[in-house]
Amino acid sequence: MGKLATALVMSSALVALIFDVSARSLAQEAPVDGSYGLTLYEKAAERGSAEAAYRLGQIHQAGHGVPADAARARIWFHRAAEKGFLPAQLKLGAMLQTGLGGPVDLAEAARWYRAAAVQGSAAAQYNLASLLEYGRGGTADPAAAAELYEAAARAGVSEAAVQLALMFMEGRGVAESQVSALAWLSVAAKDGVAGAAALADQLAAKMSAGEKQAAAAQAAAVRP
């Protein structure tokens, strides 16, 4: 089982990557053209618009009409996050975690991920879990991490399903259960996570027909 768990970690290096939804959304939004749009957003932000502050963060990070400036972007994201704007909280957490635009601060990253997670962000739930699992930026809380991974996985974050499967394999933060591990690997495989199907097959080969049936039922309840 130790070799299988190791294989899971090695074949799922993508799990370590930050699942940054706000970066994806930036590519889907119409770019802001030049200083005219910038001025409008600045005026709106000064009047207290959290969304305008967030847009300014995007503008400065991507360099739409201005030189790209991650540090300035981080300032605007922080302003929007303080007003409770969920995308900004998620984005700020990612910048604090990676050190983009300023120093790394994992405790602050966790704080902003938590704020976004409370508002229902599955990406924030996943990112927060990745910090809590091993106590990065604070006290380790694998049980809380497992709960967050499950919430994120149920909401469609495939990487969270892989992490949760590993926790069930090892009995870390949850009661050890190879049936549940197989179920979550099956969820990840159905979502198209590279290597998940092969690992699920390896695990299933060591299980009884009844155990495999129970795992299939669990997986179907998550991804019908």
C-alpha positions as semicolon CSV with decimal commas, in nm:
position;residue;x (nm);y (nm);z (nm)
1;M;0,000;0,000;0,000
2;G;0,293;0,229;0,070
3;K;0,410;0,196;-0,292
4;L;0,060;0,272;-0,421
5;A;0,032;0,582;-0,205
6;T;0,373;0,696;-0,327
7;A;0,267;0,637;-0,685
8;L;-0,042;0,846;-0,627
9;V;0,164;1,140;-0,505
10;M;0,414;1,113;-0,792
11;S;0,156;1,072;-1,068
12;S;-0,060;1,354;-0,934
13;A;0,193;1,635;-0,916
14;L;-0,076;1,862;-1,056
15;V;-0,247;1,842;-0,718
16;A;0,026;2,061;-0,574
17;L;-0,059;2,337;-0,818
18;I;-0,285;2,617;-0,700
19;F;-0,635;2,588;-0,838
20;D;-0,676;2,956;-0,920
21;V;-1,026;3,022;-1,054
22;S;-0,982;3,397;-1,071
23;A;-0,689;3,354;-1,313
24;R;-0,913;3,150;-1,540
25;S;-1,191;3,405;-1,524
26;L;-0,951;3,681;-1,629
27;A;-0,899;3,507;-1,963
28;Q;-1,275;3,499;-2,015
29;E;-1,332;3,868;-1,952
30;A;-1,309;4,144;-2,210
31;P;-0,977;4,327;-2,167
32;V;-0,982;4,687;-2,048
33;D;-0,841;4,918;-2,310
34;G;-0,600;5,187;-2,194
35;S;-0,621;5,464;-1,940
36;Y;-0,985;5,553;-2,008
37;G;-1,115;5,228;-1,859
38;L;-0,853;5,249;-1,587
39;T;-0,971;5,594;-1,481
40;L;-1,333;5,482;-1,465
41;Y;-1,245;5,187;-1,244
42;E;-1,027;5,403;-1,020
43;K;-1,312;5,648;-0,965
44;A;-1,555;5,368;-0,889
45;A;-1,307;5,204;-0,652
46;E;-1,256;5,530;-0,466
47;R;-1,633;5,548;-0,423
48;G;-1,617;5,208;-0,255
49;S;-1,686;4,961;-0,536
50;A;-1,526;4,627;-0,449
51;E;-1,573;4,497;-0,801
52;A;-1,397;4,800;-0,947
53;A;-1,104;4,745;-0,711
54;Y;-1,091;4,383;-0,822
55;R;-1,094;4,486;-1,189
56;L;-0,806;4,722;-1,120
57;G;-0,615;4,434;-0,968
58;Q;-0,673;4,233;-1,284
59;I;-0,570;4,524;-1,505
60;H;-0,242;4,576;-1,321
61;Q;-0,163;4,207;-1,299
62;A;-0,226;4,140;-1,668
63;G;-0,095;4,475;-1,794
64;H;-0,407;4,585;-1,981
65;G;-0,317;4,937;-2,099
66;V;-0,059;4,974;-1,820
67;P;0,270;4,802;-1,738
68;A;0,212;4,474;-1,557
69;D;0,263;4,531;-1,184
70;A;0,185;4,241;-0,951
71;A;0,257;4,447;-0,639
72;R;0,002;4,712;-0,736
73;A;-0,242;4,439;-0,836
74;R;-0,206;4,283;-0,493
75;I;-0,294;4,616;-0,329
76;W;-0,616;4,641;-0,529
77;F;-0,709;4,278;-0,469
78;H;-0,657;4,337;-0,097
79;R;-0,889;4,637;-0,103
80;A;-1,160;4,437;-0,278
81;A;-1,108;4,137;-0,050
82;E;-1,156;4,352;0,259
83;K;-1,499;4,444;0,124
84;G;-1,593;4,076;0,104
85;F;-1,557;4,034;-0,273
86;L;-1,509;3,659;-0,313
87;P;-1,298;3,650;-0,633
88;A;-1,057;3,900;-0,477
89;Q;-1,030;3,695;-0,158
90;L;-0,939;3,388;-0,361
91;K;-0,694;3,581;-0,578
92;L;-0,529;3,749;-0,281
93;G;-0,491;3,415;-0,105
94;A;-0,313;3,274;-0,410
95;M;-0,079;3,572;-0,430
96;L;0,004;3,545;-0,061
97;Q;0,064;3,172;-0,097
98;T;0,297;3,203;-0,396
99;G;0,462;3,534;-0,315
100;L;0,334;3,705;-0,628
101;G;0,347;4,082;-0,584
102;G;0,495;4,063;-0,234
103;P;0,624;3,829;0,036
104;V;0,482;3,484;0,101
105;D;0,248;3,479;0,400
106;L;0,078;3,142;0,438
107;A;-0,115;3,242;0,750
108;E;-0,269;3,535;0,565
109;A;-0,329;3,318;0,260
110;A;-0,522;3,075;0,480
111;R;-0,724;3,361;0,627
112;W;-0,837;3,483;0,287
113;Y;-0,902;3,133;0,155
114;R;-1,116;3,072;0,461
115;A;-1,314;3,389;0,395
116;A;-1,379;3,278;0,037
117;A;-1,453;2,921;0,144
118;V;-1,721;3,044;0,385
119;Q;-1,885;3,212;0,085
120;G;-1,894;2,878;-0,095
121;S;-1,586;2,888;-0,318
122;A;-1,481;2,531;-0,397
123;A;-1,140;2,652;-0,517
124;A;-1,085;2,827;-0,184
125;Q;-1,192;2,514;0,002
126;Y;-0,932;2,316;-0,189
127;N;-0,656;2,573;-0,138
128;L;-0,731;2,607;0,233
129;A;-0,731;2,228;0,273
130;S;-0,388;2,209;0,109
131;L;-0,254;2,441;0,379
132;L;-0,434;2,284;0,673
133;E;-0,341;1,928;0,579
134;Y;0,022;1,970;0,682
135;G;0,003;2,288;0,889
136;R;0,148;2,523;0,632
137;G;0,106;2,867;0,784
138;G;-0,050;2,740;1,107
139;T;-0,145;2,433;1,306
140;A;-0,200;2,116;1,105
141;D;-0,563;2,003;1,100
142;P;-0,594;1,704;0,866
143;A;-0,952;1,635;0,977
144;A;-1,060;1,984;0,871
145;A;-0,857;1,944;0,551
146;A;-1,041;1,622;0,467
147;E;-1,378;1,791;0,516
148;L;-1,275;2,076;0,289
149;Y;-1,135;1,841;0,024
150;E;-1,462;1,651;0,025
151;A;-1,668;1,969;-0,012
152;A;-1,446;2,085;-0,298
153;A;-1,451;1,743;-0,466
154;R;-1,829;1,726;-0,448
155;A;-1,840;2,072;-0,607
156;G;-1,629;1,953;-0,899
157;V;-1,265;2,014;-0,801
158;S;-1,114;1,691;-0,932
159;E;-0,777;1,743;-0,763
160;A;-0,952;1,743;-0,426
161;A;-1,087;1,395;-0,496
162;V;-0,731;1,269;-0,546
163;Q;-0,610;1,425;-0,222
164;L;-0,906;1,283;-0,032
165;A;-0,840;0,937;-0,175
166;L;-0,483;0,954;-0,046
167;M;-0,605;1,057;0,299
168;F;-0,841;0,759;0,311
169;M;-0,560;0,528;0,200
170;E;-0,339;0,643;0,484
171;G;-0,607;0,706;0,747
172;R;-0,491;1,064;0,784
173;G;-0,761;1,300;0,911
174;V;-1,021;1,030;0,844
175;A;-1,069;0,666;0,938
176;E;-0,862;0,449;0,702
177;S;-1,088;0,307;0,430
178;Q;-0,968;0,150;0,108
179;V;-1,329;0,143;-0,012
180;S;-1,360;0,521;0,023
181;A;-1,015;0,566;-0,129
182;L;-1,126;0,369;-0,435
183;A;-1,450;0,566;-0,452
184;W;-1,271;0,901;-0,463
185;L;-1,012;0,773;-0,711
186;S;-1,302;0,663;-0,929
187;V;-1,450;1,013;-0,904
188;A;-1,117;1,161;-1,010
189;A;-1,091;0,913;-1,296
190;K;-1,439;1,003;-1,416
191;D;-1,334;1,368;-1,405
192;G;-1,038;1,286;-1,627
193;V;-0,751;1,325;-1,379
194;A;-0,441;1,172;-1,539
195;G;-0,337;0,845;-1,379
196;A;-0,638;0,816;-1,150
197;A;-0,797;0,528;-1,342
198;A;-0,477;0,322;-1,339
199;L;-0,433;0,377;-0,967
200;A;-0,795;0,289;-0,903
201;D;-0,740;-0,037;-1,093
202;Q;-0,433;-0,118;-0,881
203;L;-0,627;-0,060;-0,562
204;A;-0,933;-0,252;-0,682
205;A;-0,719;-0,553;-0,767
206;K;-0,657;-0,603;-0,394
207;M;-1,023;-0,578;-0,294
208;S;-1,318;-0,813;-0,279
209;A;-1,614;-0,792;-0,515
210;G;-1,827;-0,655;-0,231
211;E;-1,576;-0,384;-0,151
212;K;-1,552;-0,280;-0,515
213;Q;-1,931;-0,268;-0,538
214;A;-1,948;-0,048;-0,227
215;A;-1,684;0,186;-0,370
216;A;-1,872;0,210;-0,700
217;A;-2,190;0,303;-0,513
218;Q;-2,007;0,575;-0,319
219;A;-1,856;0,717;-0,637
220;A;-2,191;0,712;-0,818
221;A;-2,345;0,912;-0,536
222;V;-2,091;1,187;-0,602
223;R;-2,074;1,169;-0,982
224;P;-2,389;0,988;-1,107
